[in-house]
Amino acid sequence: MKIKTIFLAAVFLASCQSIKYQKQAEKPIQNSIDVSTEKTMVTRNVNQGLTVKKSEADFKSDTQNIQNVEQKNLWSFVKKHLNEPIEDNERIREQKEKLLKTKQHFYNLALNAEPYMYLIAEEIQKRNMPMKLVLLPIVESNFNPAAISSAKAAGLWQMLSSTAKYYGVKQNEWYDGRHDVLASTHAALDLMQNLNRKFNGDWLLTIAAYNCGEYCVLRQIKANKAQGKPTHFWALSLPRETSLYIPKMLALSDIIKNSEKYGVKLPISDENRGLIVVNLDHPMKLTQAAEMSGLPLSKFKLYNFGYKHSSTPLSGPHYFMVPQSHAQQFKIALKTKKKSMEEATLLANHKNDDMPSVFYKVAAGDTLSGIAQRMNIKVHDVKNWNQLEDLNFLKIGQVLQLKNELNYLNG
């Protein structure tokens, strides 16, 4: 499915969707981080500066309690941790004035952001990173996981494809993890932690580098040093977008921290709106999952926008993001479905030992043509259902998905 370019038209943040510079385009120094394999997510030990590889299963299990932020009230929690002083300068005041002209839109923006913010705030706190980073997706994408910029940066965090791949985000014909809030948040925060070490703990330079690229900032620091000028963010001559990017984030931070002072109304938060992970045992159609969870299909697809086709890919990931309010219903439906499939399989095998299974495990000596012939199906269909590139290469133990009567019985 080809994703069309989305031009965000949110009223008070329209300017953040201008043409992006080559944000993150330059890869980090090669010896600063291990390149993960396709099924490995990269996380960091902040204190030791080490790269720790975690399996996909471990990565998912880390997120089971993402809704358990310190306080049940999300906005009180965020306000409490927006504790860094914000300097008062003309660039921040200018952005604050622009934002407050449309302050009535803060309520809807905050409501739309809330499902994702529980996860992001939890991860930021876990890594001991500044809470103002939770506001970056507002500036980046207006908290729209489907967003794509004119420079092809994608998702909540607007990551370029090459950078996302470098930080372990899977991208293929079936799935783009940049649109997956879970995978993209881990990658974006990994990237910022890496940049922060290179900029000696200076978070404004770190965020500037996240926006326009590491070497963009380093070049300006070098130029200022050569001229005997200061090298802090406010003294650098950076691209216009980056020069506005940080003042806008800091203005947002001040407004949300002091919402009562500025007359900005924020919604009463509800942790049941927060997204959590529900793991799957096998590929599943999004339409079926939406129905089982009780969510409208359009909203379910938005929460799981990383999946580019009508079902999750055979190669994974094998999870859906579901609001906590619908997670229990979905889990119960999955258990019921699994039980009915097991019963149907037993019945089918009892009636006819030659009845093919939904999934087939490749054994020694198997060939694709031989499997297809035994199952009375076409080789071409098996190739398409399993996204196989080489018809002559099968691995012992490899699981193939087969379309047959049992699929339709349980589908």
C-alpha positions in Angstrom: 0.0 0.0 0.0 1.5 3.3 -1.0 1.1 5.9 1.7 0.2 9.3 0.3 2.1 12.3 1.6 0.3 13.9 4.4 0.5 17.7 4.8 -0.6 18.4 8.4 -2.9 21.4 8.6 -3.3 21.8 12.3 -3.9 25.5 12.8 -1.4 26.5 15.4 1.4 24.2 14.3 1.1 24.5 10.5 4.6 26.1 10.3 6.2 22.9 11.7 5.4 21.1 8.4 7.7 23.2 6.2 10.2 21.4 4.1 12.5 19.4 6.3 16.2 19.7 6.2 18.2 16.5 6.1 17.3 15.7 9.7 19.3 12.8 11.0 20.5 12.1 7.5 24.1 11.7 8.6 24.6 8.4 10.4 26.1 8.5 13.8 29.8 7.7 14.2 30.0 4.0 13.5 31.7 2.9 16.7 29.2 4.7 18.9 26.4 2.1 18.5 26.0 -1.5 17.3 23.8 -1.9 14.2 21.0 -4.2 15.2 19.7 -7.1 13.2 16.3 -7.1 11.6 14.6 -8.6 14.7 16.6 -6.7 17.3 15.6 -3.4 18.9 18.5 -1.2 20.2 18.2 0.2 23.7 20.8 2.0 25.7 22.3 2.0 29.2 22.4 5.7 29.9 24.8 5.6 32.7 27.4 3.4 31.0 26.8 4.5 27.5 26.7 0.9 26.3 24.5 -0.6 23.6 22.3 -3.5 24.8 20.6 -5.7 22.3 17.2 -7.0 23.2 15.1 -9.7 21.5 11.8 -8.7 20.0 10.1 -10.6 22.8 12.0 -8.7 25.5 11.3 -5.4 23.7 7.6 -6.1 23.8 7.5 -7.3 27.4 9.1 -4.0 28.5 6.0 -2.2 27.4 3.4 -4.2 29.2 3.0 -1.6 31.9 3.5 1.5 29.8 0.4 3.1 31.2 1.7 3.0 34.8 3.1 6.5 35.0 3.9 7.9 38.4 0.6 9.7 38.6 -2.7 8.6 37.1 -3.3 12.2 35.8 -1.1 12.4 32.7 -1.0 16.2 32.5 -0.2 16.6 36.2 2.6 14.0 35.7 4.0 15.9 32.7 3.7 19.3 34.4 5.5 18.0 37.5 8.5 16.8 35.4 8.7 19.9 33.2 11.0 21.2 35.9 13.8 22.7 33.8 13.9 26.5 33.8 13.1 28.2 30.5 14.9 31.3 29.7 13.0 34.4 28.6 14.1 35.6 25.2 12.6 37.1 22.2 12.5 33.9 20.1 10.6 32.0 22.7 8.2 34.9 23.4 7.4 35.2 19.7 6.5 31.5 19.5 4.5 31.7 22.7 2.4 34.6 21.3 1.7 32.7 18.1 0.6 29.6 20.0 -1.6 31.5 22.4 -3.5 33.1 19.5 -5.1 29.7 18.9 -5.0 28.4 22.5 -8.5 26.9 22.1 -6.9 24.2 19.9 -4.7 23.0 22.8 -7.6 20.9 24.2 -8.2 18.9 21.0 -4.4 18.5 20.4 -3.9 17.2 24.0 -6.8 14.8 23.6 -5.4 13.4 20.3 -1.9 13.1 21.8 -3.0 11.4 25.0 -3.1 7.7 23.8 0.6 8.0 22.7 1.8 10.2 25.5 1.5 7.6 28.3 3.9 5.3 26.5 6.3 8.1 25.6 6.3 9.8 29.0 6.9 6.4 30.7 9.9 5.7 28.4 11.4 9.2 28.9 11.1 8.9 32.7 12.7 5.4 32.6 15.7 6.7 30.7 16.0 9.8 32.9 15.7 12.1 29.9 14.1 15.6 30.1 10.3 15.5 30.0 10.1 18.3 27.5 11.0 15.7 24.9 7.4 14.3 25.2 6.3 17.5 23.4 8.6 17.0 20.3 5.9 14.9 18.4 3.7 18.0 18.6 6.3 20.1 16.8 7.3 17.2 14.5 3.9 15.7 13.4 1.1 17.1 15.6 1.0 13.6 17.1 -0.1 12.1 13.8 1.5 8.6 13.3 0.5 8.7 9.7 2.4 11.9 9.0 5.0 12.0 6.1 6.9 15.2 5.3 8.1 16.4 1.9 11.5 15.0 2.8 10.0 11.6 3.4 10.4 11.7 7.2 7.6 9.6 8.7 5.6 9.0 11.8 5.2 10.7 15.2 8.9 11.4 15.4 9.4 12.2 11.7 12.4 9.9 11.2 14.2 9.4 7.8 14.3 5.8 6.5 18.1 5.5 6.7 18.3 6.7 10.3 15.4 4.6 11.5 17.0 1.5 9.9 20.3 2.3 11.6 18.5 2.3 15.0 16.8 -1.0 14.4 13.4 0.0 13.0 12.2 -2.6 10.6 10.9 -1.4 7.2 9.8 -3.6 4.4 6.9 -4.1 2.0 4.5 -5.1 4.8 5.6 -2.9 7.7 7.2 0.5 8.4 8.2 0.8 12.0 8.5 4.6 11.7 4.7 4.7 11.9 4.6 2.3 14.9 4.6 4.4 18.1 6.4 1.7 20.0 9.3 1.0 17.7 9.7 4.7 16.6 9.7 6.0 20.2 12.5 3.6 21.2 14.5 4.5 18.1 14.0 8.3 18.4 15.0 8.3 22.1 18.0 6.0 21.3 19.1 8.5 18.7 18.7 11.5 21.1 20.7 9.8 23.8 23.4 9.1 21.3 23.5 12.7 20.2 23.4 13.9 23.8 26.6 12.1 24.6 28.3 13.7 21.6 27.1 17.2 22.6 28.3 16.7 26.2 24.8 16.6 27.8 23.6 19.8 26.1 20.0 19.1 25.4 19.3 22.1 23.2 22.2 21.2 20.9 21.0 17.6 21.0 17.4 18.5 19.9 18.8 20.9 17.2 20.9 18.0 15.9 17.9 15.7 15.9 16.1 18.2 13.7 18.8 19.3 11.2 21.4 16.7 11.5 24.5 16.1 13.8 27.0 17.6 11.4 24.8 20.6 10.6 25.2 21.6 14.3 28.9 20.6 14.5 29.7 22.8 11.5 28.2 25.8 13.1 29.9 25.2 16.4 33.2 24.9 14.5 32.5 28.2 12.6 31.6 30.0 15.8 34.8 28.8 17.6 36.9 30.0 14.6 35.4 33.4 15.1 35.7 33.5 18.8 31.9 33.4 19.3 29.9 31.4 21.9 28.8 27.9 20.8 25.6 27.5 22.7 22.3 26.9 20.7 21.2 30.6 20.8 24.5 31.8 19.3 24.5 29.4 16.3 23.4 30.3 12.8 21.3 27.2 12.1 18.7 26.6 9.4 15.5 28.6 9.9 13.4 25.5 10.7 15.8 24.5 13.4 16.0 28.1 14.7 12.2 28.0 15.2 12.0 24.4 16.3 13.5 24.7 19.7 11.8 28.0 20.7 8.5 26.4 19.7 9.1 23.3 21.9 10.2 25.5 24.8 7.2 27.8 24.4 4.9 24.7 24.4 6.6 23.5 27.5 6.0 26.7 29.3 2.4 27.0 28.2 1.6 23.4 29.3 3.5 23.8 32.6 1.6 26.9 33.4 -1.7 26.2 31.6 -3.8 27.9 34.2 -1.7 31.1 34.0 -2.2 31.3 30.2 -5.9 30.3 30.3 -5.3 27.1 28.4 -7.7 24.2 29.1 -6.3 20.7 29.0 -8.5 17.6 29.1 -9.0 15.5 32.2 -6.7 12.6 31.4 -7.9 9.0 31.5 -5.3 6.3 31.6 -7.8 4.0 29.8 -7.1 5.9 26.6 -3.4 5.1 26.8 -2.1 2.5 24.3 -0.7 -0.8 25.5 0.7 -3.8 23.7 -1.4 -6.9 23.0 0.8 -9.7 21.6 -0.3 -12.2 19.0 0.4 -15.8 18.4 0.0 -15.6 14.6 -0.6 -13.1 11.8 -4.0 -11.4 11.9 -6.2 -9.2 9.7 -6.6 -5.7 11.0 -10.4 -5.8 10.3 -10.8 -8.8 12.5 -8.6 -7.4 15.3 -10.6 -4.1 15.2 -13.8 -6.0 15.5 -12.5 -8.2 18.3 -11.3 -5.1 20.2 -14.5 -3.1 19.8 -12.6 -0.2 18.1 -13.7 1.5 14.9 -11.5 0.3 12.1 -10.2 3.7 11.2 -9.0 4.4 14.7 -7.5 0.9 15.0 -5.6 1.4 11.8 -4.3 4.8 13.0 -3.0 3.3 16.3 -1.3 0.5 14.2 -0.3 2.5 11.2 3.0 0.7 10.8 1.2 -2.2 9.1 1.0 -1.4 5.4 -1.4 -4.2 4.3 -4.6 -5.7 5.6 -2.9 -8.1 8.0 0.2 -8.3 10.1 3.2 -9.8 8.3 4.2 -13.4 8.8 7.7 -12.2 9.7 6.4 -9.9 12.4 6.0 -7.8 14.4 3.3 -9.8 16.2 1.5 -7.3 18.3 -1.2 -4.6 18.2 -1.4 -1.3 20.1 -4.8 -1.0 21.7 -6.2 1.5 24.3 -6.2 0.0 27.8 -10.0 0.4 27.8 -10.3 -2.2 25.0 -7.3 -4.4 25.8 -9.1 -6.8 28.0 -11.9 -7.4 25.5 -9.4 -8.0 22.8 -7.4 -10.5 24.9 -10.5 -12.4 25.8 -11.5 -12.5 22.2 -8.1 -13.8 21.2 -8.2 -16.6 23.7 -11.7 -17.6 22.5 -10.5 -17.5 18.9 -7.5 -19.6 19.7 -9.6 -22.2 21.5 -12.1 -22.5 18.6 -9.2 -22.8 16.1 -7.7 -25.7 18.2 -11.1 -27.4 18.4 -11.6 -27.0 14.6 -8.2 -28.4 13.9 -8.8 -31.4 16.0 -12.1 -32.0 14.3 -10.7 -31.6 10.9 -7.8 -33.9 11.6 -10.2 -36.5 13.0 -12.4 -36.4 10.0 -9.6 -36.5 7.5 -5.9 -37.1 8.3 -5.0 -35.5 4.9 -6.7 -32.2 5.7 -4.0 -29.5 5.5 -3.2 -27.3 8.6 -3.4 -23.5 8.7 0.4 -23.5 9.2 2.9 -26.0 7.9 6.4 -26.6 9.4 9.0 -27.4 6.8 10.7 -30.8 7.3 13.9 -32.3 5.9 13.5 -33.1 2.2 10.5 -30.7 1.7 10.3 -28.6 -1.5 7.8 -25.9 -2.1 6.4 -27.7 -5.2 6.0 -30.9 -3.2 4.2 -29.1 -0.3 1.9 -27.3 -2.7 1.1 -30.6 -4.5 0.4 -32.4 -1.3 -1.9 -29.6 -0.1 -3.6 -29.2 -3.5 -2.6 -25.5 -3.7 -0.5 -23.5 -6.1 3.2 -22.7 -5.6 2.5 -19.1 -6.7 -0.1 -18.7 -4.0 2.2 -20.1 -1.2 4.9 -17.7 -2.4 2.6 -14.7 -2.1 1.0 -15.7 1.2 4.5 -16.1 2.8 6.3 -13.3 1.0 8.9 -15.7 -0.3 11.6 -14.4 -2.7 13.5 -17.5 -3.5 11.3 -20.5 -4.3 14.2 -22.9 -4.1 15.2 -22.0 -0.6 13.3 -23.4 2.4 14.7 -23.9 5.9 13.9 -26.9 8.1 11.5 -25.7 10.8 10.3 -22.7 8.7 6.6 -22.2 9.2 4.5 -21.6 6.1 1.0 -20.1 6.1 -1.4 -22.1 3.8 -4.8 -21.1 2.6 -7.3 -23.9 2.8 -10.8 -24.8 4.1 -9.7 -24.5 7.7 -8.5 -20.9 7.1 -12.0 -19.9 5.8 -13.7 -21.9 8.6 -11.8 -19.8 11.2 -11.3 -16.6 9.2 
